[in-house]
Amino acid sequence: MPILKVIAEGDGVWPDLANRMDDVIHLKDDDVIQVSGLSAGMTSGRPSVAFRFDLPDGQVVIAETSVRLFLAAAEILRARYGAEV
């Protein structure tokens, strides 16, 4: 399973992409990102969370992490930006 890296201060976080915009797929406002909980998605039997990204060329990307890491990421962002953003 991929590693979830949380970067709370994300402004300018990926400078390597500035000169590669033709290689970047940036989903638009009307695109849908799906998120789903999987009750036993981890090999340990613990729950996981999966994200589905339907790309403009028809390809689909699925990214999955544990619910534990997902909630930890949410707490880090809540601590940085507050609950009422």
C-alpha positions as CSV (number, residue, x, y, z in Angstrom):
1,M,0.0,0.0,0.0
2,P,1.4,3.5,-0.8
3,I,2.8,5.7,1.9
4,L,0.6,8.6,2.9
5,K,2.8,11.7,3.3
6,V,1.0,14.7,4.8
7,I,2.3,18.2,4.1
8,A,0.3,20.7,6.1
9,E,2.0,23.7,4.5
10,G,1.3,22.9,0.9
11,D,1.7,26.2,-0.8
12,G,4.5,25.7,-3.4
13,V,5.0,22.2,-2.2
14,W,5.8,20.6,-5.6
15,P,8.2,23.0,-7.4
16,D,9.3,20.2,-9.7
17,L,5.9,20.4,-11.4
18,A,6.2,24.1,-12.4
19,N,8.1,23.2,-15.6
20,R,6.1,20.1,-16.3
21,M,2.6,21.4,-16.5
22,D,2.0,19.4,-19.8
23,D,2.6,16.2,-17.7
24,V,0.2,17.2,-15.0
25,I,-3.5,16.2,-15.0
26,H,-5.4,18.6,-12.8
27,L,-9.0,17.6,-12.3
28,K,-11.5,20.4,-12.8
29,D,-14.3,21.7,-10.7
30,D,-16.9,19.5,-12.2
31,D,-14.8,16.3,-12.0
32,V,-15.7,13.9,-9.3
33,I,-13.3,12.3,-6.9
34,Q,-14.8,9.3,-5.2
35,V,-13.9,8.1,-1.8
36,S,-15.0,4.8,-0.2
37,G,-14.4,3.0,3.0
38,L,-13.4,-0.7,2.8
39,S,-14.3,-2.5,6.0
40,A,-11.4,-4.9,5.8
41,G,-9.2,-3.3,3.1
42,M,-5.9,-3.8,4.9
43,T,-4.1,-7.2,5.0
44,S,-4.4,-6.9,8.8
45,G,-8.2,-6.9,8.4
46,R,-8.4,-3.2,9.5
47,P,-10.5,-0.7,7.4
48,S,-9.0,1.3,4.6
49,V,-10.1,4.2,2.5
50,A,-9.9,4.2,-1.3
51,F,-9.9,7.2,-3.7
52,R,-11.0,6.9,-7.3
53,F,-9.8,9.5,-9.9
54,D,-11.4,9.2,-13.3
55,L,-8.9,10.9,-15.7
56,P,-9.9,12.9,-18.8
57,D,-8.3,10.2,-21.1
58,G,-10.5,7.5,-19.6
59,Q,-7.9,6.0,-17.3
60,V,-8.8,5.4,-13.7
61,V,-6.4,5.8,-10.7
62,I,-7.2,4.1,-7.4
63,A,-5.2,5.2,-4.3
64,E,-5.7,3.5,-1.0
65,T,-4.5,4.0,2.6
66,S,-5.6,2.9,6.0
67,V,-8.4,4.7,7.7
68,R,-6.1,5.3,10.6
69,L,-3.6,7.2,8.5
70,F,-6.4,9.1,6.7
71,L,-7.8,10.3,10.0
72,A,-4.4,11.2,11.3
73,A,-3.9,13.3,8.1
74,A,-7.3,15.0,8.7
75,E,-6.2,15.8,12.3
76,I,-3.0,17.3,11.1
77,L,-4.9,19.5,8.7
78,R,-7.4,20.4,11.3
79,A,-4.7,21.5,13.7
80,R,-3.1,23.7,11.0
81,Y,-6.3,25.2,9.5
82,G,-9.0,24.7,12.1
83,A,-12.3,23.0,11.9
84,E,-14.2,25.8,10.2
85,V,-12.4,26.2,6.9
